[in-house]
Amino acid sequence: MRHFRLIVASFTSVAMGTVVFTQPGRGGSQWLTALGDAQRTSWIRADDKISIEALSKPGFELQWKAKLDNQPRGLNGLSQGVSASGVTLFVPMSVVAGSSNNVYGIDNDTGYIVWRRHFDAAMPAPTTACAGGITSAATRIVRLDPSATAAAPRLTFGAGAVGYRSLLGEPGQGVPIEGRAGGPGRAAGDPGAARGAGARGAAAPGPAPGAGRGAPPQSDRIPGAPPVEQAGNFGMLFRPSGVGYVMASDGMLHVVGLPSGKDIQKPAAFLPANSQWNSPIAVNTTLYAATTGKCGAPSAVWAIDLDSDAKPVVSWKTNGGEIVGAVAFTPNGTLIAAVGPGQAGGDGKANAIVALDPKTLELKDWFTQPNAEFVTGPTILRHNDKDIVAAATKDGRVILLDAAALGGSDHATPLHSSKPIVSAGGRVSRDALAAWQQGTAAGATATPTSWILVPVAGPLASGAPSTNGPVAAGSVVALKINEAGGALSLTPAWVSHSLSSPATPLIVNGAVFTLSTGMPSAAGGRGTPAVLHAYDGATGKRLWNSATSMTTFASPGSFWSSMGQVYVGTHDGTIYTFGFNDERRPKKGS
């Protein structure tokens, strides 16, 4: 049945050229990049399956699990997936990268492995500091405005139906390239990119000048093509995407077609070989990544121009501390990165949050304090009239900055610095926070409440809420942003149950999902089975947990959600998928 379904879908797409289709119950959001969006909030704003009310009733359960043949490297195994709706007729898909130079296309409804790619790049033996192989997730094009990623397109038959442009181009021209000029059906070009300084001088194009909040980037329209209108609540233009972007261990960027996993452009030189990179992201016509760990590359932010045949690359080196976590983007397109401790030389930066120009990667602004040893990348949330940058420090403080003026006139003044949320022996356990707002649903009239979620290992500071009982191994702490007289503050509002090495949580429609990864402290350790929990994001009341569904510990960062499902990748290469059964998924045993 699975094979027949996929064959029919693929054949129909080819035969029709342009398809118009329905997806019953296919509401919710796609997960287009690591940590969900350009602001790295891990927040899905709307979903028509997952809600506080739905999770308060029976029915959310393990739907399927799929074993992939990826071999872990150290503690690195599977990455977060990135999702696509309607890649072939009726088939939603997640693209999952594996540490041993593997990439998989997986049917979200059934767990069927649609395709598998292996890159034949040499990989040195992993070390404690440098695992090698593929070190982070794939990505797709991500919009700058977070509201633009709030819902996946819902396409329908009948009058006013929305057309979904085929993944096929004009005869003999191959697959249309996402984000490229020339109109539909333009052939995949030969980038002709060569390694070395000759390919690394030109500026990478960024957001269209003047693109503000709520305005779709100009690159969302293919020049010469008619607009494809997105159905649903957002009324903006939407261009279906047929590709994903994956980097192999040799630093080559691959543009892969989602239906087949095949290269549809010549691979382009991007990062130094065998480097360690964090959470790449593609915005407009530029793809960004950060290298860290001194694994074959300096600590730097890199950008490659996807729209140019030459694929020029630019970079910004910290000349000081290591890049921490993923880079994030403000809604107006400014790139924000966190820099950890180190010895800064010249104009180098350490213990800093920096703002970079998205085209040139030139330093525009920064915040720094000698005792602000950042351990997470930036997470950006709109609070009232400000875009707030949040990041955590080694001593357990969460620092809030104004994205428009990171450190004020002296580059050292935050909007707020919280008290440490951990006691001696505790630490922030992941390199990313999560953030969301309560009360943003359509028709809401009250001022939204803003939340920051912090994954913590070890004991909490005295006075922390005991919402779900004593905490031994670790937890997720929910901090509420308060504002009085224009001044911001953070208050611990609730704490999860005790979690073993918790992942960065994710939020779906007001429900907070936390993952007790069970990861051992070092490669080779046994760890404990991963457990997934769901909480009411406003109160901390636990609504559901996965109990003994998973049998081993989770891969770091392999935790994402899409279109009414939540996914966890474990160290043995298994993906566990949780959701509600409905008409789009076969009954158990079929």
C-alpha positions in Angstrom: 0.0 0.0 0.0 2.8 2.4 0.9 4.6 1.7 -2.4 1.4 2.1 -4.4 0.6 5.4 -2.8 4.0 6.9 -3.5 4.1 5.6 -7.1 0.7 7.0 -7.8 1.7 10.3 -6.3 4.9 10.6 -8.2 3.3 9.5 -11.5 0.4 11.9 -11.1 2.8 14.8 -10.5 4.8 14.0 -13.6 1.7 13.4 -15.8 -0.1 16.6 -14.8 2.9 19.0 -15.0 1.1 21.4 -12.7 -1.0 19.9 -9.9 -3.8 21.2 -7.8 -4.6 19.2 -4.7 -6.2 18.9 -1.4 -4.6 17.8 1.9 -7.4 16.8 4.3 -6.5 18.0 7.8 -3.1 19.2 6.6 -3.0 22.4 8.6 -0.3 23.6 10.9 3.3 24.6 10.1 6.2 23.3 8.2 9.5 23.1 10.0 11.8 24.7 7.5 15.1 25.0 9.4 16.7 24.0 12.7 14.9 25.6 15.6 11.9 26.2 13.4 12.3 29.8 12.1 14.6 32.6 11.3 14.3 33.9 14.9 15.2 30.4 16.3 12.2 30.3 18.6 11.3 26.6 18.1 7.7 27.9 18.1 4.9 26.7 15.8 2.2 29.4 16.1 -0.8 27.5 14.7 -1.6 23.8 14.2 -5.1 22.3 13.6 -4.3 19.0 15.3 -2.1 19.8 18.4 -3.6 22.1 21.0 -3.9 22.2 24.8 -7.5 20.9 24.5 -6.6 18.1 22.2 -3.7 16.9 24.4 -5.9 17.0 27.5 -7.8 14.0 25.9 -6.6 10.6 24.9 -5.4 9.9 21.4 -1.9 11.5 21.1 0.4 8.5 20.7 3.3 6.9 18.9 2.2 6.6 15.2 5.2 5.0 13.6 9.0 4.5 14.0 11.5 4.1 11.2 15.0 2.8 11.5 17.7 4.5 9.4 21.0 3.1 8.6 23.1 6.0 9.8 26.1 5.3 12.0 26.6 7.8 14.8 29.8 9.6 15.2 30.5 10.1 18.9 27.2 11.4 20.3 26.2 12.9 17.0 23.5 10.9 15.1 20.4 12.2 13.4 19.7 15.9 13.0 16.4 17.8 13.2 14.4 17.2 10.1 13.1 19.9 7.8 9.6 19.4 6.3 7.8 20.0 3.1 4.1 19.7 2.3 2.9 18.3 -0.9 6.3 17.3 -2.4 4.5 14.7 -4.5 0.7 14.4 -4.6 -0.6 14.0 -1.0 2.8 13.2 0.4 4.3 15.4 3.1 8.0 14.8 3.8 10.8 15.4 6.3 14.4 15.6 5.1 16.7 14.3 7.8 20.5 14.5 7.8 22.6 11.8 9.5 26.1 12.2 10.9 27.8 9.7 8.5 27.2 11.8 5.4 23.7 10.5 4.9 20.4 12.3 4.0 17.0 10.8 4.0 13.6 11.8 2.6 10.8 10.3 4.8 7.1 10.2 4.3 5.6 11.9 7.3 2.4 9.9 7.3 3.8 6.4 7.2 7.6 6.6 8.0 8.4 5.1 4.5 11.9 6.1 3.4 11.2 7.7 0.0 14.9 8.1 -0.8 18.4 8.0 0.7 21.6 9.8 -0.3 25.1 9.1 0.8 27.9 11.6 0.1 31.3 9.9 -0.6 33.4 12.4 1.2 36.3 11.3 3.4 35.7 11.6 7.1 38.5 11.6 9.7 38.1 9.5 12.9 35.8 11.4 15.3 37.3 13.0 18.4 35.6 14.3 21.6 35.9 17.9 20.3 35.3 17.2 16.6 32.8 14.5 15.6 33.2 15.1 11.9 30.7 14.1 9.3 27.5 16.1 8.9 27.2 18.1 12.1 23.9 19.8 11.7 20.5 19.8 9.9 19.5 20.6 6.4 17.6 23.7 5.7 15.1 25.2 3.3 14.3 28.8 2.4 12.9 30.6 5.5 11.0 33.8 5.6 12.2 36.7 7.8 8.8 37.5 9.1 7.9 34.9 11.7 4.1 35.2 11.0 4.8 34.1 7.4 5.8 30.6 8.7 2.9 30.2 11.0 0.8 28.0 8.7 1.6 25.6 5.9 -0.3 26.3 2.6 -3.6 24.6 2.3 -4.4 24.0 -1.3 -7.9 23.1 -2.6 -9.9 22.0 -5.6 -12.8 24.0 -7.0 -13.5 27.6 -7.7 -10.6 29.8 -6.5 -8.4 26.8 -6.1 -4.7 27.5 -5.6 -2.3 26.0 -8.1 0.8 24.2 -6.9 3.6 24.7 -9.5 5.1 21.4 -10.6 8.5 20.3 -9.6 9.2 19.6 -13.3 10.5 22.4 -15.5 10.1 22.9 -19.2 11.2 19.9 -21.4 14.9 19.3 -21.2 15.4 22.0 -18.6 15.4 20.0 -15.3 14.0 21.1 -12.0 13.3 24.8 -11.3 15.8 26.2 -8.8 14.4 27.7 -5.6 15.3 31.4 -5.3 16.8 31.8 -8.7 15.9 34.3 -11.3 14.7 33.4 -14.8 11.2 32.2 -14.2 9.7 28.7 -14.0 11.6 26.0 -15.8 15.0 27.6 -15.7 17.7 25.0 -16.0 19.9 24.1 -13.2 23.0 26.1 -13.8 26.6 25.1 -13.5 27.9 27.2 -10.6 31.5 26.6 -11.6 32.5 27.3 -8.0 36.0 26.6 -7.1 37.6 26.3 -3.7 40.0 29.0 -2.6 40.1 32.7 -2.2 38.9 33.3 -5.7 35.4 32.2 -4.8 35.3 34.1 -1.5 35.4 37.8 -2.2 32.0 39.0 -3.4 29.2 40.0 -1.1 26.3 37.6 -0.7 22.9 39.2 -1.4 20.6 39.6 1.5 17.0 40.9 2.1 15.6 43.3 -0.4 16.3 46.9 0.7 13.4 48.3 2.8 11.8 44.9 3.4 10.0 45.4 6.7 7.9 43.4 9.1 5.1 41.6 7.4 6.3 42.3 3.8 7.3 39.1 2.0 10.8 39.1 0.7 11.2 39.9 -3.0 12.8 36.5 -3.6 9.5 34.8 -2.7 8.4 35.7 -6.2 10.0 33.9 -9.1 10.7 36.7 -11.7 8.4 36.2 -14.7 6.1 33.8 -12.9 2.5 34.5 -11.9 2.0 34.8 -8.2 0.8 31.7 -6.4 -1.5 32.8 -3.6 -1.3 31.2 -0.2 -4.6 30.0 1.2 -5.4 30.3 4.9 -5.3 33.2 7.2 -2.3 35.2 6.0 -3.2 36.4 2.6 0.4 36.7 1.4 2.2 35.3 -1.6 3.6 31.9 -1.3 6.0 30.1 -3.7 6.1 26.3 -3.3 9.6 25.0 -2.7 11.0 22.0 -4.3 14.5 21.8 -2.9 16.5 21.4 0.3 20.1 22.5 1.1 22.5 20.0 2.7 26.2 20.2 3.5 28.5 17.2 3.4 31.6 16.7 5.5 33.8 18.1 2.7 32.2 21.5 3.0 30.3 21.2 -0.3 26.8 22.6 -0.5 24.3 20.3 -2.2 21.0 21.5 -3.6 18.8 18.4 -3.5 15.4 17.9 -5.2 12.9 16.9 -2.5 11.1 14.2 -4.6 14.3 12.3 -5.4 17.2 13.6 -3.2 19.3 14.1 -6.3 21.6 17.1 -6.9 19.8 19.5 -9.1 22.8 21.9 -9.2 26.5 21.3 -9.3 27.7 21.1 -5.6 29.4 24.3 -4.5 32.3 24.9 -2.2 31.1 26.6 1.0 32.9 25.6 4.2 36.3 24.2 4.9 36.4 20.4 4.8 35.8 18.5 8.0 34.7 21.6 9.9 32.0 21.6 12.6 29.0 23.8 11.7 25.8 24.9 13.5 22.3 25.0 12.1 22.6 26.4 8.5 19.7 28.6 7.4 18.7 30.0 4.0 17.1 33.4 3.8 16.1 35.0 0.6 18.9 34.0 -1.8 21.7 33.5 0.7 22.5 30.5 2.9 24.3 31.1 6.2 26.2 28.8 8.7 28.6 29.2 11.6 31.7 27.1 12.2 33.0 26.4 15.7 35.2 24.2 17.8 38.4 24.8 15.8 37.6 21.7 13.8 39.3 22.5 10.5 37.9 26.0 10.3 38.2 29.3 12.3 35.2 30.4 14.4 33.2 32.3 11.9 29.9 33.1 10.2 29.8 32.2 6.5 27.4 33.2 3.7 27.0 31.8 0.2 25.1 33.4 -2.6 22.6 30.9 -3.9 21.5 33.1 -6.8 24.9 33.4 -8.5 26.3 30.7 -10.8 29.7 31.4 -9.2 28.4 30.8 -5.6 30.7 33.5 -4.0 31.3 33.1 -0.2 31.9 35.7 2.4 32.7 35.3 6.1 33.1 37.1 9.4 35.7 35.7 11.8 35.3 36.4 15.5 39.1 36.8 16.1 38.2 35.9 19.7 35.7 33.6 21.1 33.8 30.7 19.6 30.5 31.1 17.8 27.8 29.7 20.1 24.7 28.0 18.7 22.8 29.1 15.6 22.8 32.5 14.0 19.3 34.2 14.0 17.7 37.0 12.1 15.6 39.9 13.1 12.4 40.4 11.0 14.2 43.3 9.1 17.0 41.0 8.1 19.9 41.7 10.5 22.0 38.7 11.4 22.5 38.1 15.1 25.2 35.8 16.5 26.5 34.9 19.9 30.2 34.7 20.7 31.6 32.8 23.7 34.7 33.4 25.8 38.2 33.8 24.3 41.1 36.1 23.9 40.0 38.8 21.5 42.6 40.4 19.3 42.3 43.7 17.4 38.6 44.3 16.6 37.8 40.7 17.6 34.9 39.8 19.9 34.4 37.5 22.9 31.5 37.3 25.4 29.4 39.2 23.0 26.2 39.3 20.9 26.9 40.8 17.5 24.8 42.2 14.7 26.1 41.6 11.1 25.0 43.0 7.8 23.3 40.1 5.9 25.0 41.0 2.6 28.6 41.7 3.6 28.7 40.2 7.1 30.3 43.4 8.3 29.9 44.1 12.0 27.1 46.7 12.6 26.6 46.6 16.4 27.4 44.5 19.5 26.8 43.9 23.2 29.6 42.7 25.4 30.4 42.3 29.1 33.5 40.5 30.5 31.3 38.3 32.7 28.7 37.5 30.1 30.0 34.1 29.0 27.3 33.1 26.5 26.4 29.4 26.2 23.4 29.7 23.9 22.9 31.3 20.5 20.4 34.2 20.2 16.6 33.7 20.2 14.5 36.7 19.0 11.0 37.5 20.0 8.8 40.4 19.3 7.5 41.9 22.6 5.2 44.9 22.2 7.1 47.4 20.0 10.6 45.8 20.3 12.4 42.8 18.8 14.1 41.3 21.9 17.2 39.2 21.6 17.6 36.6 24.4 20.6 34.5 25.2 21.8 32.6 28.3 25.2 32.7 30.1 27.2 30.0 31.8 26.2 31.1 35.2 22.5 30.7 34.4 21.5 34.2 33.6 19.2 35.1 30.7 20.1 38.4 29.1 17.6 40.5 27.1 18.8 43.0 24.5 17.0 45.4 22.1 17.8 44.1 18.6 17.8 47.8 17.3 20.6 48.8 19.8 22.2 45.7 21.3 24.1 47.2 24.1 23.1 50.9 24.0 25.6 53.7 23.4 28.3 51.9 25.5 27.7 48.5 23.9 27.4 47.0 27.4 23.9 47.9 28.7 21.2 45.2 28.4 17.5 45.7 28.7 17.6 43.1 31.5 19.8 40.5 33.0 18.0 37.9 35.1 19.2 36.3 38.3 20.9 32.9 37.8 18.3 30.2 37.4 20.7 27.4 38.4 22.7 26.8 41.6 26.2 25.5 41.9 26.7 22.5 39.7 23.8 23.4 37.4 24.1 24.8 33.9 22.1 25.6 30.8 22.1 22.3 29.0 21.7 23.2 25.3 23.0 25.9 22.9 19.5 27.4 22.3 16.6 28.8 24.2 13.0 28.7 23.0 10.4 31.5 23.0 6.7 32.0 22.4 3.8 34.3 23.0 0.5 33.4 24.7 -2.5 35.2 23.3 -1.5 35.6 19.7 -4.4 33.7 18.1 -6.6 35.4 15.6 -9.2 37.7 17.3 -7.2 37.9 20.6 -7.5 41.4 22.2 -5.4 41.2 25.3 -1.7 42.1 25.2 0.3 38.8 24.5 2.3 37.3 27.3 5.9 36.6 26.2 7.8 33.5 27.4 11.4 32.3 27.4 12.1 28.5 27.9 15.5 27.4 29.3 16.7 23.8 29.2 18.8 23.2 32.4 21.0 20.4 33.6 21.4 19.9 37.4 20.0 21.8 40.4 18.0 25.0 40.2 18.6 28.2 42.2 16.7 28.5 45.5 13.2 29.9 45.1 12.5 28.2 41.8 8.9 27.1 41.4 8.2 23.5 42.3 5.4 23.1 39.8 6.0 19.4 39.0 7.9 18.2 42.0 11.5 18.0 42.9 14.1 18.3 40.1 17.1 16.0 40.2 18.8 15.6 36.8 17.5 18.6 34.9 14.4 20.5 33.8 12.9 23.2 31.5 12.3 26.5 33.3 9.6 28.8 31.9 10.4 32.5 32.4 7.7 35.1 31.9 8.7 38.5 30.5 7.2 41.3 32.5 7.1 45.0 31.7 6.6 47.9 34.0 7.2 51.5 33.1 9.0 50.4 30.0 11.5 48.3 31.9 11.6 44.5 31.3 12.2 41.7 33.8 12.1 37.9 33.8 10.2 35.8 36.4 10.4 32.0 36.8 6.7 30.9 36.3 6.9 27.1 36.2 9.3 24.2 36.0 8.9 20.9 34.2 9.3 17.5 35.8 12.9 16.2 36.3 14.4 15.6 32.9 17.7 13.9 32.0 19.8 16.2 29.8 16.8 18.1 28.4 16.7 19.3 24.8 15.7 22.8 23.7 11.9 22.5 24.0 9.5 23.3 21.2 6.1 25.0 21.4 3.1 24.0 19.2 0.0 26.1 19.5 0.6 26.9 23.2 1.6 23.4 24.1 5.2 23.0 25.3 7.0 19.8 24.4 10.0 18.9 26.4 12.4 16.0 25.6 14.3 14.2 28.3 17.1 13.0 25.9 18.8 10.6 28.3 22.1 11.4 26.7 25.2 10.1 28.5 27.9 12.6 29.5 30.4 11.1 27.1 30.4 9.0 23.9 30.2 5.3 24.7 28.0 5.8 27.7 24.8 3.8 28.0 22.5 6.8 28.7 18.8 6.2 29.4 15.7 6.0 27.1 14.4 9.3 25.8 10.9 10.5 27.1 8.8 13.1 25.5 6.4 15.3 27.6 3.7 17.8 26.8 2.8 20.8 29.1 0.3 23.6 29.1 2.6 26.4 28.2 0.8 28.9 30.4 0.6 26.9 33.6 3.2 24.1 33.4 0.5 21.4 33.9 1.7 18.2 32.3 -0.8 16.9 29.7 0.9 13.8 28.3 4.1 11.8 28.2 5.5 9.1 25.9 6.3 6.7 28.8 8.4 3.7 27.5 7.8 4.3 23.7 11.5 5.0 23.1 14.2 2.5 23.9 17.5 4.5 23.8 18.7 8.1 24.2 18.0 10.8 21.7 20.5 12.4 19.3 21.3 16.0 20.4 19.0 18.4 18.6 17.0 15.7 16.8 13.7 17.0 17.9 11.2 18.8 15.7 7.5 19.2 14.8 5.5 19.6 11.6 1.9 19.4 10.5 0.4 17.9 13.6 3.3 15.6 14.5 6.3 15.6 16.8 9.5 13.7 15.9 12.4 12.4 17.9 15.6 10.9 16.5 17.5 8.5 18.7 21.1 7.5 18.8 20.5 4.1 17.2 19.1 5.8 14.1 15.4 5.4 14.8 12.9 8.2 14.3 9.8 8.1 16.6 6.8 10.0 15.5 3.9 11.0 17.8 0.5 12.5 16.8 -3.2 11.9 16.5 -4.5 9.3 14.2 -6.7 10.7 11.4 -7.7 10.1 7.8 -4.3 10.8 6.4 -2.5 8.0 8.2 -3.1 4.2 7.8 -4.6 2.4 10.8 -2.1 0.4 12.8 -1.4 -2.9 11.3 -2.4 -2.0 7.8 
